[in-house]
Amino acid sequence: MRLINTTKNTVLAENVFLANKSLSRIKGLLGKKVFLPDQAIILDPCNSVHTFFMHFAIDVIFVDRNYKVVKILPKLSPNRITSVYWHSSKVIELPAGSLSLTNTQDQDQLQLIK
């Protein structure tokens, strides 16, 4: 699957993993040593994340059910926890730096292409 920012006409990730089962959402990126530049994980449903026990910083995008960006958190360091974003229904995790490379901002419209 591919994730694009239709507002900015940029590609956020070419290799998207959908974590929409309890176990896959709980595991998320835990235990991963590397997060490649073309990868992303979508946690669905989700409105808050943590980075405890992670080995690297990540970019985080909170989106509503239509993939409109509610909040971005660039370069979230390991061992942090986010606020709960009540208007978010999904969370997209990307390698740190992805948001600045694509100029993704709050209120942008994203699209997941299968």
N, C-alpha and C positions, 0 to 999 in steps of 0.2 A: 504494500500500500504506500501511497505517496501523500504527503501533507504539503499543501501550498497556502500561501498568504495571498488571497485574491485581491485584497486592497492594494498591496504593494507589488503584485505579480512576481513573487519570489517563491522559491522552493525551500521549505524548512527541512524536509527529510524525504529521502527516497525509500527508506527501509523502516516502515512503521510497524511496531508490534502493538496489538490491542490486548490489554489486560482487563478483561471484563468478567472474570470469574474470581471468586473470593481468594483462592490460593495465588493466582497470578497477580492480583492487586496487592496482596500482602507482600509477596516476594519482590515485585517491582524490579529495581536495579540492585537490590542487595546481593552482595557476593560478586558483582561484576567488577573486573579490574580495568576494563577499557570500555569507553562509550565512543564509538566511531562517529565522525562528523556527519554522515548521512543517515544516522539512526535516530529514532524517537520511540517513546513508549507512551501510550495513552491509557490512563487509568480511568475506568468508567464503571460505575459512578465514583466520583471523588470530588471533594471540595477543600481538602487540606492534605499536606504531605509532610514528611520528615526526611532528614538525610542522615539519621543515626546509622553508624556502621558503614557508611559509604566511603569510598576511597578518593572521590573527586567531587568538584563543584559541578552543578548542573544549572541550566536555564529552565525555568518553570513557567508554564502558561496555564492559567485558569480560564476555561471557556464555558459558555452556556451550552444548552442542548443543541443549538444551531451552529456551534463552533465560532461564535463571536467572542472575541477576547474580552474577558472581564478584568483580568489583572496579570501583569508579567512580573516575574522575579528573576532578574538576571544574576547569574553567577552565585547561586545559593550554595554556600559552603557546607561541608560535611558537619554533622552533629547539630543541625538546626531543625526547627519546626516552624511551619508557617501558620499564619492566622487561618481561620475558617472563612472562606468566601462563599457566603450563602447563595449567591446568584450563579455560582459555578456548578456545573454538573459533571465536568470531566477535567482532568489535569493532563497536560502534555509535558513530558520531561525530555529535554534535549541536551546535547553536549554544551558546556559552558561556552559562550561566545556566539552561539547560533542566533540569538535575538539581535545582537548588534550587527552581525553580518547581513541579516535580512531586513533590518530596520523595523522589526515587528513591534507594535505598540498597542496599548489599550484601545479597545473598540475596533481593531482590525477584524476583518472577516477571513476565517480560515476555511479550507475545504479538504476533506479526506477523500482521496480517489482510490478506489479498490481495483 
